[in-house]
Amino acid sequence: MKNIFLITILLTSIFSKNLYSQNQAAPRSYLHKVTVDSVFQTKAYTYLKVKEIIKGKDSLQWLALPNFPAKVGDIYYFDSGLQMGEFQSKELKRAFKQILFLANLGTTPEISEKNIVPVPVFDTIQQNVPPPVVHTVLVKEVIQVGGYTYLRVNEGDLEKWLAVVKISASPGQTFTYDDAAPMKDFTSKELKRTFSEIYFLGKLTFVPTEVNVKSKEKTPKSKKDKISNKITIAKLYENKKSYSGQTVIISGEVTKYSANIMGKNWIHIEDGTGFSRKSDLTVVIEKEVKVGEKVTVEGKITLDKDFGSGYFFEVMMGDAKILEK
């Protein structure tokens, strides 16, 4: 009984949506709480003037999101987004000195996939809900300016422009992003050009393909030939029952890390794929890694793992080893 109680205490620090250091997990809650002061709706976007109490004083700011119903007095929560300065909205016929573009807002302080907008909130799990749209793009041109990165990309035969908070990117690399609404006739004063259509994104996920992998990361060919059980996170979630108890290999980027819990290190990885709104995998390893590292892990899949105190994992990989780092 004492050991169970100890495990429960230790697990409390592991599984937060936002980890700010390698050795300490942040609370499972959003950073900002705002109250809607004004609402402006356009065809594709919802503009919100919101109030946030900072150091005991009211602070006003503008937010922009893909179109969703909102009203004055609503309370929402969020972490971060794409901050734009001197933004001109032709639909509203007004300029914003500063505006924050967000992918979604939380409806409760607790971070949860069930409590976000514009996705409707349900008390129970929805049945027959289509998975979120994930776009895969190939970078053709990169423009770095100020705190932003502008990317001309191809998605199949379609060419488009993306904008994101400054990242490292090069032509030939592959990225993925969740579905987003385009901004029409956007003028960048820094670039002194107007984009007929551009997508403002909060996040781009790097996809480690054969084109993107550096030569120093070579793996012996004979070893690669043996990796017949390498799958994506999307495939794992989509066919989780068939992988239960099976050893699989998955490559991805470390997005969360918590060290030395019950003698092991706990990480979350993402590979740019997802199924039914699930895009990351919890993995238990022995080696130390850092958030942002690309790793390939091999381990046995466990389903419906319940550690108590609300820490339940639909799918996880235990006692994994790192094949590439």
HUVEN-V446136 format. One record per backbone hydrogen bond with DSSP energy under -1.0 kcal/mol. CO is the residue of the C=O (numbers start at 1). NH is the residue of the N-H. E is the energy in kcal/mol with one decimal. If there is no record, write none. Layout:
# HUVEN-V446136
CO&NH&E, CO&NH&E
This chain:
# HUVEN-V446136
1&5&-2.1, 2&6&-2.1, 3&7&-2.5, 4&8&-2.3, 5&9&-1.8, 6&10&-2.3, 7&11&-2.6, 10&13&-1.3, 11&14&-1.8, 14&16&-1.3, 22&259&-1.0, 27&29&-2.1, 32&78&-1.6, 34&76&-2.3, 35&51&-2.7, 36&73&-2.3, 38&49&-2.1, 40&47&-3.3, 44&67&-2.5, 45&42&-2.9, 46&65&-2.0, 47&40&-2.7, 48&63&-2.7, 49&37&-3.5, 49&38&-1.7, 50&61&-1.9, 51&35&-2.3, 52&59&-2.3, 54&57&-1.7, 57&54&-3.0, 59&52&-2.9, 61&50&-2.9, 62&100&-2.3, 63&48&-2.6, 64&102&-2.7, 65&46&-2.9, 71&74&-1.9, 74&36&-2.8, 76&34&-2.7, 77&106&-4.0, 78&32&-2.5, 82&101&-2.8, 84&99&-2.3, 87&96&-3.4, 89&93&-1.1, 89&94&-1.7, 94&89&-2.6, 96&87&-2.4, 97&86&-2.0, 99&84&-3.1, 100&64&-2.3, 101&82&-2.7, 105&117&-2.6, 106&77&-2.1, 109&30&-2.0, 112&115&-1.2, 115&107&-2.0, 117&105&-1.7, 133&179&-1.7, 135&177&-1.8, 137&175&-2.2, 138&154&-2.3, 139&172&-2.8, 141&152&-2.4, 143&150&-3.0, 145&148&-2.7, 147&166&-3.0, 148&145&-2.3, 149&164&-1.8, 150&143&-2.9, 151&162&-2.5, 152&140&-3.2, 152&141&-1.7, 153&160&-2.4, 154&138&-2.5, 155&158&-1.8, 158&155&-3.3, 160&153&-2.9, 161&199&-2.1, 162&151&-2.6, 163&201&-2.9, 164&149&-2.7, 170&173&-1.9, 173&139&-2.8, 174&207&-2.7, 175&137&-2.9, 176&205&-2.7, 177&135&-3.1, 183&198&-1.9, 186&195&-3.6, 188&192&-1.5, 188&193&-1.4, 193&188&-2.7, 195&186&-1.9, 196&185&-1.7, 198&183&-3.5, 199&163&-2.6, 205&176&-2.1, 207&209&-1.3, 209&213&-1.9, 214&217&-1.8, 215&218&-1.3, 220&224&-1.9, 221&225&-2.4, 224&227&-1.4, 226&228&-2.2, 229&249&-1.9, 232&236&-2.0, 233&237&-2.4, 234&238&-2.4, 235&239&-1.8, 239&243&-1.0, 243&246&-2.4, 246&301&-2.5, 248&299&-1.9, 249&231&-2.6, 250&297&-2.8, 252&295&-2.9, 253&270&-1.9, 254&292&-3.2, 256&268&-1.8, 258&266&-2.9, 261&264&-1.5, 264&261&-3.3, 265&285&-3.0, 266&258&-2.5, 267&283&-3.0, 268&255&-2.7, 268&256&-1.3, 269&281&-2.0, 270&253&-3.4, 275&278&-1.2, 278&275&-2.3, 281&269&-1.9, 282&317&-2.6, 283&267&-2.8, 284&320&-3.4, 285&265&-3.0, 290&293&-2.1, 293&254&-2.8, 295&252&-2.6, 296&323&-3.2, 296&324&-1.1, 297&250&-2.3, 298&321&-2.5, 299&248&-2.5, 300&318&-1.9, 301&245&-3.0, 302&316&-2.0, 305&313&-3.0, 308&311&-2.0, 310&312&-1.3, 311&307&-2.8, 313&305&-2.4, 314&304&-1.7, 316&302&-2.9, 317&284&-2.3, 321&298&-2.5, 324&296&-1.9
